[in-house]
Amino acid sequence: MDTCYRHPNRETGVSCSSCGRPICPDCMTPTPVGMRCPECSRQRTKVRTARTMAAGGVEVTRVLIGINVLAFVAELASGAGGVANAGGSVFDRGSLYGPSIADDHEYWRLLSSGFLHAGFIHIAFNMYLLWVLGQMLEPALGSVRFGAIYFTSLLAGSFGALLVDPNVHTVGASGAVFGLMGAAFVELRARGIDPFQAGIGGLIAINLVISFLIPNIAWGAHIGGLIGGVLATFVLRAGDQMRSRFLGLAGCAALAVAAVVAGIAAA
């Protein structure tokens, strides 16, 4: 018979379920997967929780929030009001406005408008959702793929806003945030989790209802961003199935370009 690896004078017919070394009764530690030796029983599998995931792997989320906050400070410094933050040179030059895009070829507005906001409540609400969704998605998808979904959604939201009404000034990260909600919905379903039980389905529904009930909200940007985020996530997942992340990112780039072209046409 084998002898215990720690007590060579003791015969035993039991082996560690992890490393396979023979162990005597004094060295056995019962576990749900069998007996383990003292060394293996002290080993613990590292578990990633929402807290540990948020501690690392949300660099892009932090950068995006930082850019939005800096842009808001620039709006205030340029003469915008604090509560109803509509106005100032930064707002005038960076907001989404169809005539400026179509007549003056100020195409940067398709992107810059997604980093400007119309007041403290506006930016606080969007940044809170960006932080929550970023902690959920960026560690799971990776920073590059997360960023691809964000910017694709932002540009799709700009297209949606211009399609509904190109003659109003529109600002906000809401289109990109709605895109992240759509991405979370797709990812949860793909991983066998009910998005409504996880709260994402209800979050999307509530925000869509608010978009139509409260006046002066660019609901076209919300729906456009939501669709953009869903499509971008499907494209990335299709790339994974073909074992090519490059194809997934290239698909997101194609969606973003299509949103820009369509936005210019709608302006």
C-alpha positions as CSV (number, residue, x, y, z in Angstrom):
1,M,0.0,0.0,0.0
2,D,1.0,3.6,-0.4
3,T,2.2,5.5,2.5
4,C,1.3,9.1,3.6
5,Y,3.5,11.6,1.9
6,R,3.8,13.4,5.3
7,H,4.0,10.3,7.5
8,P,6.0,7.6,5.6
9,N,5.3,5.1,8.3
10,R,1.6,5.2,7.8
11,E,-0.1,3.1,5.1
12,T,-3.2,4.6,3.4
13,G,-5.5,3.9,0.5
14,V,-6.7,7.5,0.2
15,S,-5.2,10.1,-2.1
16,C,-5.7,13.9,-2.3
17,S,-8.5,14.7,-4.8
18,S,-6.5,17.6,-6.1
19,C,-2.8,16.6,-6.3
20,G,-3.2,12.8,-6.0
21,R,-0.7,12.4,-3.2
22,P,-1.5,9.6,-0.6
23,I,-2.7,11.0,2.7
24,C,-3.4,9.4,6.1
25,P,-6.4,10.2,8.3
26,D,-4.5,12.9,10.2
27,C,-3.8,14.7,6.9
28,M,-7.2,14.5,5.3
29,T,-9.4,17.6,4.9
30,P,-13.0,16.8,3.8
31,T,-14.2,19.0,0.9
32,P,-17.2,18.9,-1.5
33,V,-14.9,17.4,-4.1
34,G,-13.3,14.7,-1.9
35,M,-10.4,14.5,0.6
36,R,-7.6,17.0,0.2
37,C,-4.1,17.2,1.6
38,P,-3.2,20.1,3.9
39,E,-1.4,22.1,1.2
40,C,-4.3,21.8,-1.3
41,S,-7.0,22.5,1.3
42,R,-5.3,25.8,2.0
43,Q,-5.5,26.9,-1.6
44,R,-8.5,29.0,-2.6
45,T,-9.8,29.9,-6.0
46,K,-9.8,33.6,-6.5
47,V,-13.3,34.9,-7.1
48,R,-14.0,38.0,-9.0
49,T,-16.8,40.0,-7.5
50,A,-18.3,43.3,-8.7
51,R,-16.1,45.1,-6.2
52,T,-12.8,43.5,-7.3
53,M,-13.8,43.9,-11.0
54,A,-14.5,47.6,-10.4
55,A,-11.2,48.1,-8.7
56,G,-9.3,47.2,-11.9
57,G,-10.3,47.2,-15.5
58,V,-12.4,50.3,-15.8
59,E,-9.7,52.7,-17.1
60,V,-11.7,53.7,-20.2
61,T,-14.8,54.3,-18.1
62,R,-12.8,56.7,-15.8
63,V,-11.3,58.5,-18.8
64,L,-14.7,59.0,-20.5
65,I,-16.1,60.4,-17.2
66,G,-13.1,62.7,-16.9
67,I,-13.5,64.0,-20.5
68,N,-17.2,64.7,-19.9
69,V,-16.5,66.5,-16.6
70,L,-13.8,68.6,-18.2
71,A,-16.0,69.5,-21.1
72,F,-18.7,70.5,-18.7
73,V,-16.3,72.7,-16.8
74,A,-15.3,74.3,-20.1
75,E,-19.0,75.0,-20.8
76,L,-19.3,76.8,-17.5
77,A,-16.2,78.8,-18.1
78,S,-17.4,79.8,-21.5
79,G,-20.5,81.5,-20.2
80,A,-23.1,78.7,-19.8
81,G,-25.5,78.7,-16.9
82,G,-25.1,76.1,-14.1
83,V,-28.6,74.8,-13.7
84,A,-29.9,75.1,-17.3
85,N,-26.5,74.9,-18.9
86,A,-27.6,75.9,-22.4
87,G,-25.3,78.6,-23.8
88,G,-21.8,79.7,-23.9
89,S,-19.3,79.5,-26.7
90,V,-18.4,75.8,-26.1
91,F,-22.0,74.8,-26.2
92,D,-22.6,76.9,-29.4
93,R,-19.6,75.4,-31.2
94,G,-19.9,71.8,-30.0
95,S,-23.6,71.0,-29.8
96,L,-25.3,68.8,-32.4
97,Y,-27.0,71.2,-34.8
98,G,-28.1,70.1,-38.3
99,P,-27.7,73.4,-40.2
100,S,-24.1,73.9,-38.9
101,I,-23.3,70.4,-40.1
102,A,-25.0,70.6,-43.4
103,D,-24.1,74.2,-44.4
104,D,-20.9,74.9,-42.5
105,H,-19.5,71.3,-42.6
106,E,-18.9,71.3,-38.9
107,Y,-18.8,67.5,-38.7
108,W,-17.1,67.4,-35.3
109,R,-20.4,68.2,-33.7
110,L,-21.5,64.5,-34.3
111,L,-18.9,63.6,-31.7
112,S,-18.4,66.6,-29.5
113,S,-22.1,66.9,-28.7
114,G,-21.8,63.6,-26.8
115,F,-19.4,65.1,-24.3
116,L,-21.4,68.3,-23.5
117,H,-24.4,68.6,-21.1
118,A,-27.2,70.9,-20.3
119,G,-26.9,71.3,-16.6
120,F,-25.6,69.7,-13.4
121,I,-28.5,67.2,-13.2
122,H,-28.0,66.2,-16.8
123,I,-24.3,65.3,-16.4
124,A,-24.7,63.8,-13.0
125,F,-27.4,61.4,-14.2
126,N,-25.4,60.4,-17.3
127,M,-22.1,60.0,-15.4
128,Y,-23.7,57.8,-12.7
129,L,-25.2,55.5,-15.3
130,L,-21.9,55.4,-17.2
131,W,-20.0,54.5,-14.0
132,V,-22.5,51.7,-13.2
133,L,-22.5,50.3,-16.7
134,G,-18.8,50.7,-17.1
135,Q,-18.1,48.6,-14.0
136,M,-20.4,45.9,-15.4
137,L,-19.2,45.9,-19.0
138,E,-15.6,47.0,-19.3
139,P,-14.1,44.2,-17.2
140,A,-16.2,41.6,-19.0
141,L,-15.6,42.9,-22.6
142,G,-12.2,44.5,-22.4
143,S,-11.3,48.2,-22.6
144,V,-11.0,48.3,-26.4
145,R,-14.3,46.6,-27.1
146,F,-16.0,48.6,-24.5
147,G,-14.7,51.8,-26.0
148,A,-15.8,50.6,-29.5
149,I,-19.4,50.1,-28.3
150,Y,-19.4,53.5,-26.5
151,F,-18.3,55.5,-29.5
152,T,-20.5,53.5,-32.0
153,S,-23.5,54.2,-29.7
154,L,-22.6,57.9,-29.4
155,L,-22.5,58.4,-33.2
156,A,-25.6,56.3,-33.7
157,G,-27.3,58.5,-31.1
158,S,-26.2,61.6,-33.0
159,F,-27.8,60.2,-36.2
160,G,-31.0,59.4,-34.3
161,A,-31.2,63.0,-32.9
162,L,-30.7,64.5,-36.3
163,L,-33.2,62.2,-37.9
164,V,-35.9,63.3,-35.5
165,D,-35.2,67.0,-35.5
166,P,-32.0,68.5,-37.0
167,N,-32.9,72.1,-36.2
168,V,-32.4,72.0,-32.4
169,H,-29.2,72.1,-30.4
170,T,-28.7,68.7,-28.8
171,V,-26.1,67.6,-26.2
172,G,-25.5,64.8,-23.8
173,A,-23.9,61.4,-23.4
174,S,-27.3,59.8,-23.2
175,G,-27.0,58.1,-26.6
176,A,-23.8,56.4,-25.6
177,V,-25.2,55.4,-22.3
178,F,-28.3,53.9,-23.9
179,G,-26.0,52.0,-26.2
180,L,-24.2,50.6,-23.1
181,M,-27.5,49.5,-21.7
182,G,-28.3,47.7,-24.9
183,A,-24.9,46.1,-24.9
184,A,-25.5,44.9,-21.3
185,F,-28.9,43.5,-22.3
186,V,-27.3,41.5,-25.2
187,E,-24.4,40.2,-23.1
188,L,-26.6,39.1,-20.2
189,R,-28.9,37.1,-22.5
190,A,-25.9,35.6,-24.2
191,R,-24.6,34.4,-20.9
192,G,-27.9,32.8,-19.9
193,I,-28.9,35.6,-17.5
194,D,-32.4,37.2,-17.6
195,P,-31.8,41.0,-18.2
196,F,-35.0,41.8,-16.4
197,Q,-34.0,39.9,-13.3
198,A,-30.6,41.6,-13.5
199,G,-32.3,45.0,-13.6
200,I,-31.1,46.1,-17.1
201,G,-34.4,45.4,-18.8
202,G,-36.3,47.5,-16.4
203,L,-33.7,50.3,-16.5
204,I,-34.0,50.5,-20.3
205,A,-37.8,50.5,-20.1
206,I,-37.9,53.2,-17.4
207,N,-35.5,55.5,-19.3
208,L,-37.4,55.0,-22.6
209,V,-40.7,56.0,-20.9
210,I,-38.9,59.1,-19.4
211,S,-37.6,60.0,-22.8
212,F,-41.1,60.4,-24.2
213,L,-42.8,61.8,-21.1
214,I,-40.5,64.6,-20.2
215,P,-40.3,67.5,-22.8
216,N,-37.1,68.7,-24.4
217,I,-35.4,65.3,-24.2
218,A,-33.8,64.0,-27.4
219,W,-35.5,60.7,-27.6
220,G,-34.1,60.1,-31.1
221,A,-30.6,60.1,-29.6
222,H,-31.7,57.6,-27.0
223,I,-33.2,55.2,-29.4
224,G,-30.4,55.6,-31.9
225,G,-27.8,55.0,-29.3
226,L,-29.7,51.9,-28.0
227,I,-29.8,50.4,-31.5
228,G,-26.2,51.3,-32.1
229,G,-25.1,49.6,-28.9
230,V,-27.1,46.4,-29.6
231,L,-25.7,46.2,-33.2
232,A,-22.1,46.8,-32.0
233,T,-22.4,44.1,-29.4
234,F,-23.8,41.6,-32.0
235,V,-21.0,42.5,-34.3
236,L,-18.3,41.9,-31.7
237,R,-19.9,38.6,-30.7
238,A,-20.0,37.5,-34.3
239,G,-16.3,38.3,-34.5
240,D,-15.7,36.1,-31.5
241,Q,-17.6,33.2,-33.1
242,M,-15.3,33.6,-36.1
243,R,-12.3,33.7,-33.7
244,S,-11.3,37.1,-34.9
245,R,-11.6,40.1,-32.7
246,F,-10.3,42.3,-35.5
247,L,-13.4,41.5,-37.6
248,G,-15.6,42.5,-34.6
249,L,-13.8,45.8,-34.2
250,A,-13.8,46.4,-37.9
251,G,-17.6,45.8,-37.9
252,C,-18.0,48.4,-35.1
253,A,-15.9,50.9,-37.2
254,A,-18.1,50.2,-40.2
255,L,-21.2,50.9,-38.0
256,A,-19.7,54.1,-36.8
257,V,-18.8,55.3,-40.3
258,A,-22.3,54.5,-41.4
259,A,-23.8,56.5,-38.5
260,V,-21.6,59.5,-39.4
261,V,-22.6,59.3,-43.1
262,A,-26.3,58.9,-42.2
263,G,-26.1,61.7,-39.7
264,I,-24.6,64.1,-42.2
265,A,-27.3,63.1,-44.7
266,A,-30.0,63.7,-42.1
267,A,-28.6,67.1,-41.2
